[in-house]
Amino acid sequence: MVSGSCKEKLILYYGFDRLEELLRYEKVVLQPDHYTEEELCFLKNGGATPLAYLSVGEDPGSDAPWCIPGKRSEWGSFWVDPRHPEWVARLLEKTRSVLAKGFLGLFLDTLDTAAEVSREGALYLVKSIRNEAKKAYILANRGFALLPELAQYVNGILFESFSTTHSPWYARLPEDRLRQNEIIAYYLKTFGKELFALDYADSEELRVFARQRARNLGLYPVVSDKHLLFLS
């Protein structure tokens, strides 16, 4: 078991098992169906805080009434209308379900998609999730268009692709994107939230670049592969 002072702050891992390795981290973002209640208890007893993945703005089902026809992400999931009452009810039920299972918080993904469809709807949905989750830890993935209001509903913000990208291949971002992201990072610091940078790399050189740049700019670095199966 890893002592609290030696733990790394965060990992996103979308695979299965590897419980002992996950104990190296304070917070672990997991796919909620990949772990049992017993496994979540093991992680919590070992000092880890499991956060359940929750997609706010996208859904894999094309026939669902909340999906927007023809609007799909690079992963094949459909954009949704965050204002749709059935989608809101679905996410609130998922929130109740994962917290009852033993997760101690949520990771809200695809906020940018939801905000592009309806900023007001996305904010209402996040507020509703916060009210349902009560004092559970909520980590937002980006969602910068929802600031400053978003900050009052979350405990932390993850800046995905802060320094590198995996599309169409693993590489550092162009210099203009790096400068733009640096400006955003300074803006994020004004909200007093935990800040993390998620970057993608397939070489040690790229991993070192991403980690050092995040730390230099005040974000805690997380570096993985594009499928989030790498425990750094």
C-alpha positions in Angstrom: 0.0 0.0 0.0 1.3 3.5 -0.9 1.3 6.1 1.8 -0.7 9.3 1.2 2.4 11.5 1.0 3.9 9.4 -1.8 0.8 9.2 -3.9 0.5 10.9 -7.3 -2.6 13.2 -7.5 -4.6 11.8 -10.4 -4.9 9.2 -13.1 -7.5 8.5 -15.8 -7.6 4.8 -16.5 -10.3 3.3 -18.7 -9.2 -0.4 -18.4 -9.9 -3.1 -15.9 -8.2 -4.5 -12.8 -4.7 -3.2 -11.8 -6.0 -2.3 -8.4 -2.6 -2.3 -6.7 -1.2 0.0 -9.3 -4.2 2.4 -8.9 -3.4 2.8 -5.2 -0.4 4.9 -6.3 -2.9 7.8 -7.0 -5.1 10.0 -4.8 -7.9 10.2 -7.4 -8.6 7.6 -10.0 -11.1 8.3 -12.9 -12.7 5.0 -13.9 -15.4 3.7 -16.2 -18.1 2.9 -13.7 -19.1 -0.5 -15.2 -15.5 -1.7 -15.1 -15.3 -2.1 -11.3 -17.4 -3.8 -8.7 -18.4 -2.5 -5.3 -15.8 -4.7 -3.7 -13.1 -3.3 -5.9 -14.1 0.2 -5.2 -14.0 -0.6 -1.4 -10.4 -1.9 -1.9 -9.4 1.3 -3.6 -11.0 3.5 -0.9 -9.5 1.5 1.9 -6.1 2.0 0.2 -6.6 5.8 0.3 -7.7 6.3 -3.3 -10.8 8.4 -4.3 -12.6 6.7 -7.3 -14.3 9.1 -9.7 -16.9 7.8 -12.1 -16.7 8.8 -15.8 -19.8 10.6 -17.0 -20.3 12.0 -20.5 -22.4 15.2 -20.3 -22.6 16.1 -24.0 -22.3 12.9 -26.0 -24.0 9.5 -26.0 -23.2 6.4 -28.1 -26.9 5.6 -28.9 -28.1 7.1 -32.2 -31.8 6.4 -31.7 -32.1 8.1 -28.3 -34.5 11.1 -28.4 -31.9 13.4 -26.9 -29.3 12.7 -29.7 -28.7 15.3 -32.5 -28.9 13.5 -35.9 -25.8 13.6 -37.9 -23.6 15.2 -35.2 -21.0 12.7 -34.1 -17.6 12.9 -32.3 -14.3 11.4 -33.5 -15.1 8.5 -31.2 -18.4 7.8 -33.0 -20.7 9.0 -30.2 -23.6 11.3 -30.9 -24.0 14.8 -29.7 -26.9 15.4 -27.3 -29.1 18.3 -26.4 -28.3 18.9 -22.8 -31.7 20.6 -22.3 -33.6 17.5 -23.2 -35.5 16.4 -20.0 -34.9 12.7 -20.6 -31.2 13.3 -20.9 -31.1 15.3 -17.7 -33.1 12.6 -15.9 -30.7 9.9 -17.3 -27.6 11.7 -16.0 -29.1 12.4 -12.6 -30.0 8.7 -12.3 -26.5 7.7 -13.4 -25.1 10.1 -10.7 -27.2 8.5 -8.0 -26.3 5.0 -9.3 -22.5 5.5 -9.3 -22.4 7.2 -5.9 -24.6 4.4 -4.4 -22.1 1.9 -5.9 -19.3 3.4 -4.0 -17.7 6.1 -6.2 -16.8 9.2 -4.3 -17.2 11.7 -7.1 -17.6 12.3 -10.8 -15.6 13.1 -13.9 -17.7 15.2 -16.3 -16.5 14.7 -19.8 -17.6 16.2 -23.2 -18.6 19.5 -21.5 -17.4 21.4 -24.6 -19.9 19.5 -26.8 -22.7 20.3 -24.4 -21.7 24.0 -24.3 -21.6 24.3 -28.0 -25.2 23.0 -28.3 -26.5 25.1 -25.4 -24.5 27.0 -22.9 -27.5 27.6 -20.7 -28.6 24.0 -20.9 -25.1 22.7 -20.1 -24.8 24.9 -17.0 -28.3 23.8 -15.8 -27.3 20.2 -16.3 -24.0 20.6 -14.4 -25.8 22.5 -11.6 -28.4 19.6 -11.4 -25.6 17.0 -11.2 -23.9 19.0 -8.4 -27.2 19.2 -6.4 -27.7 15.5 -6.8 -24.1 14.7 -5.9 -24.1 16.9 -2.9 -20.6 17.2 -1.5 -19.0 14.5 -3.8 -15.9 15.6 -5.7 -16.6 16.8 -9.2 -13.8 17.1 -11.8 -14.7 18.9 -15.0 -12.9 18.2 -18.3 -12.4 21.6 -19.9 -15.7 23.4 -20.3 -14.0 26.8 -20.5 -17.0 28.3 -22.4 -19.1 27.6 -19.2 -16.8 29.7 -17.0 -17.1 31.6 -14.7 -20.3 29.9 -13.7 -19.0 26.4 -14.0 -16.4 27.0 -11.2 -19.1 27.2 -8.5 -20.2 23.6 -9.3 -16.9 21.7 -9.5 -13.9 21.0 -7.3 -11.3 20.6 -10.0 -10.7 21.3 -13.7 -8.8 19.1 -16.1 -7.2 20.8 -19.1 -7.2 18.0 -21.8 -4.5 18.4 -24.5 -2.7 21.2 -22.7 0.6 20.6 -24.4 0.2 17.6 -26.7 -2.3 15.8 -29.0 -2.9 12.3 -30.3 -4.8 13.4 -33.4 -3.8 12.6 -36.1 -0.6 11.5 -34.4 1.2 12.0 -31.1 2.9 15.4 -31.1 3.4 18.6 -29.2 0.9 21.3 -30.0 1.8 24.2 -32.4 3.4 27.2 -30.7 0.3 29.4 -31.2 -1.9 26.7 -29.4 0.7 26.4 -26.6 0.6 30.2 -26.1 -3.2 30.2 -26.1 -3.4 27.4 -23.6 -0.9 29.2 -21.3 -3.3 32.2 -21.2 -6.2 29.9 -20.4 -4.2 28.3 -17.6 -3.6 31.7 -16.0 -7.3 32.4 -16.2 -8.2 29.0 -14.6 -5.9 29.8 -11.6 -8.2 32.7 -10.7 -11.0 30.3 -9.6 -9.0 28.6 -6.8 -9.7 25.0 -8.0 -7.5 22.0 -8.3 -6.0 22.1 -11.8 -4.8 19.2 -13.8 -3.3 18.8 -17.3 -4.1 15.7 -19.4 -1.7 15.1 -22.3 -1.0 12.3 -24.7 2.4 10.8 -25.5 4.0 7.8 -27.1 7.6 8.6 -26.2 9.5 9.5 -23.1 10.6 12.8 -24.7 7.0 13.8 -25.3 6.0 12.7 -21.8 8.8 14.7 -20.2 7.9 17.8 -22.2 4.2 17.6 -21.2 4.9 17.0 -17.5 7.5 19.8 -17.2 5.3 22.3 -19.0 2.3 21.6 -16.9 4.2 21.8 -13.6 5.9 25.1 -14.8 2.5 26.6 -15.4 0.9 25.4 -12.2 -1.1 22.4 -13.3 -0.6 18.9 -12.1 0.4 16.7 -15.0 -1.3 13.4 -16.2 0.2 11.8 -19.3 -1.3 8.8 -21.0 -2.0 7.1 -24.3 -5.1 8.1 -26.4 -7.1 5.2 -25.0 -6.2 6.1 -21.4 -4.8 2.6 -20.6 -1.4 3.8 -19.6 -0.6 4.1 -15.9 2.2 6.7 -15.8 
